[in-house]
């Protein structure tokens, strides 16, 4: 790993402080480092590749994918990986590893030309939610807080494809707690009426439990909620650049208002102190 320095950070970051401190440098690494090995990951409908990158003495893996569906884009699009990372930085969520645009020629194709796609930092983790569920265990009861933050995030970006496999956990020895890392956002940022009239989760959420009960957000850090509520069209446009269309941004803002109503309803029912919490 690259030597890391101190950095200011939010009160609820899930990426480790050293990763946050080095985030801009990791972006440049992903954009410019030499690809010294490439192999298909072998799982996932987007056929991602695992690339090993090298720059000087530094080597690190990354995941590359380039699904490119057209409007109404109800399937996967690689641009959404980059948009998710940039929006994560804008609101200070700090749960999504760096992602950049990078061309790559798939070596399994004869005379393949480089194609544009999203290259995402391969986050170090100890396990995934899928592995834990299959083993009949959970890292800690404290991960409930991160679970609700994840639901809030997926509501904002209309991510309909959150799975147990794309929620990773890493243990922070210094803080003595588990951290949640989120990846795979190529099936997010829906902009059709279905995803601007309703949230993914919530009292009237699109997704339900196996018993058809609502899957609730329940509580979120006040500071994160306030950052989301402060989002404007220009803020998002400047952050995500060409990776979201104007209609996608307007859909985010529509969902922001739905989130506000959802949180206000929870506050009315449970009290503000139990819904908008201080981050640890």
N, C-alpha and C positions, 0 to 999 in steps of 0.2 A: 504493500500500500504506500501511497505517497505520504511524505511527512506532512503533518497537519498542524495548524495553528489555532488560536482561540478565535471565537466568533460570537457575535450576538445572536440570540435565537429566541423563538417564541417559547411560551411556557408549556406547550404540550407537544413538542416535536417527537416524531417517532423514528425518523432517521437519526443515527447517532451524531453527537456534536461534531466529531471529526469529519463525518460525511457532509454535514451542512457547511462546515468551514471550507470545504474543498469543492463545493458543488460547481462553481464556475470553471474550475480547472478540470473537473471530470467532464464537463460539457466539451471543452476544447479537446480533451483526450479522445472522446468518442468521435469527434468530427475529423480528427487528423491522424490518429494512431494507425500504424500499419496493421493490416489484417494478416495474421500469421497462421491461422487455422480456422476452418469453418466446417460445421457439421449440422445436419438437420436435428432439431430438438426431438422430433418424432412424436409429438403430441400436440393437440390443439388444431382447430379447424383452419387457422390462418397459416399453417405450415411455417412456423418461425424457425430461424437458424440461430445457433449459438456460435458467436464469433469470438476468437481470442485475439486481443489487440495488444500491440507492444509499441511503446514510445520510450526510447532510452532504456533505462533499467526497469521500467514499470510495465507489468503485464496485468491485464484484467479482462474478464469475459463480459460480453454484452449479448443481448437478444435483438435480432433484426427481423422485421416483418414488413410486408408491403401489400396487404389486401387493399383494394381500391374500388369500392363500390360507388356507384353514381347515385344522384338524388333519385328517390327520397332517402337513400342511404340507410336503409333499415338493416343492413348487414355491417360488416367490419370495414373500417377505413384506417390506414396507418397514420394519417394526419392527426387523428384523435389522441394517439399516444402522446404526441408532442404537446398538443393543446392541453391535455390533462396535467402534464408536468408543469407547464407554464402557469396554468390557473392555480395549481397547488402552491407554487411559489408566491403568486399574487396574494392569496388569502392566508399564507403562512401555515398551511396544513402540514407540510413537511412529512408526508407519508408516501410520496410517489418518487421513485428514483429518477435521476436525470434521463432525459430522452431528447435526441436530436435527429435531424434529417441527415441521412447518409446513403450514398449510392453503393450498391453491392451487386456483383455479377455472380449469380448462383452457379457453383462449380458442377452441379449435377446436370447442367444443360450444355450441350455442345455449342461452342462459339457464342456463349451467352454474353449479352451486352449489360453494362451496369444499369440497375434500376433504382429509382428512388424508393426509400422506405424509412421507417422509424427504427433507430438504434437506441436501445434502452440499456442503461447500466445494470449489470447483473448484481443484484443486491445480495450481500452476505446475509444468510439467515440460518437458523437452526432447524426450523420445521415449518410446516404449513398447517392451516386449520384442517385440511383434509386428513393429513397424517394423524393429527391429534384425535379427531373424531373417530377414525378407524381404530385407534389404539384405546379408545374409551377414556380419554383424559383431556384436560385443558391446562394451559400454562398457569393461569392464575385467575381468581375471581375479579381482579382489577382490570382484566381485559374487557369487561363489560363496558367500561367507559369508552375504550377505543372502538368497540363494536357499534356503539351509538354514533360516534364520530364518523365511522365508515358509512353508516346509513345516511347520515346528513350529507356527506360528500356525494354518495351515489344519487341522492335525491337532486342535488344541485346540478349534476352533469347528466342526469337521466341515463345512468349506467344500468342496463337491464341484464348484464351478464356477470355480475359478481358471483363467484363460486368459492367453495372452500379451498380450492387449489390455488387461487390467485390472491389469497390472504396469507402472508408470511409472518412468522414471528422470529424475533431475534432477542437474545437476552442481554440486557445492559448490566454488566457486572458492577459498574460504578453506582448506578441508581438502584440496583437490586430489583429490577422489574423487567417484564417483557415489553417489547415494542412491536407495534404492528406496521407492516410494510405492504403497500398495495401496488399491484401491477396489473397489466392487461386491461387497457381502456379503449380498445379499438371498436368496441360496440357500445359506445356512450354518445353523448351529445345529440340525442334524438330531438327533432324539432317539429314532428307532426303533432296534431291536436291532442292525440292520446297522451303525449308526454308534456304538454303545456297546461292541460286541464287537471291532471292528477300527478302526484309524486309517485316515485317507485315504492316508497315506504310511507307509513303514516295511517291515520284513522281511515282514510279513504284511499289508501295506497293500492297501486297496481298489483304488487306481489303480496301474497298471503301465506300464512303458515299452512302446514299439512292439514290442520283442522279448520282452515279457512278463516282464522282470526287475523286481525291487523298486526303487522310487524311494525312496532313503534320505535321512534327515535329516543324518546324518554328524557334524555339529558345531554347537554353539550356544553363545552366551555363558553362562557359568556363572551370572551374576547374573540373567539373564532366566529361565533354567531354575529357579533357586531361587524366584523370584517366582511362577512357575506352580505349583511344588510347594507353595507356602504358601497357595494359594487355598482358601477355605472357602465353604460355601453362603452364609453371611451376608455375606461380602465381596462376592460376585458379585451377590447380591440387592440389596444397597444400591447398588451401582454401576449396574446395568442398569435398576433400577426396574421399570416396567410393561412393558418391551419384551421380556422373556423370561418364559415360564411356569416354574413350579417344576420341571416335568419337564425343560425345556430346561437348567436349571442343574444338575440332577442328572446329566444326560448329559455336560455339560462335566466334572464331577468324575469321572465314570467314565472319560472319555478322559484325564484327568490321570493316572490310575493306569496306563493303557495306555502313556502317554508315559514314565512312570517306568520301566516294564519295558523299553521300547524303548531308552531311553538307557542303562540299566544293562547291557543286553546288548551294546550298542556299546562301552561302557567295558571290559567283560570281554574283548571281542575286540581292541580297538585301543588301550586304555589311556586313563585319565582325561584326561591332558593333551592328547590329540588330539581328544577329544570335547567336553569342557567347556573352552572357551577364554576367554581374557581378551578383552574388547572393545577395539578400537583406540582 
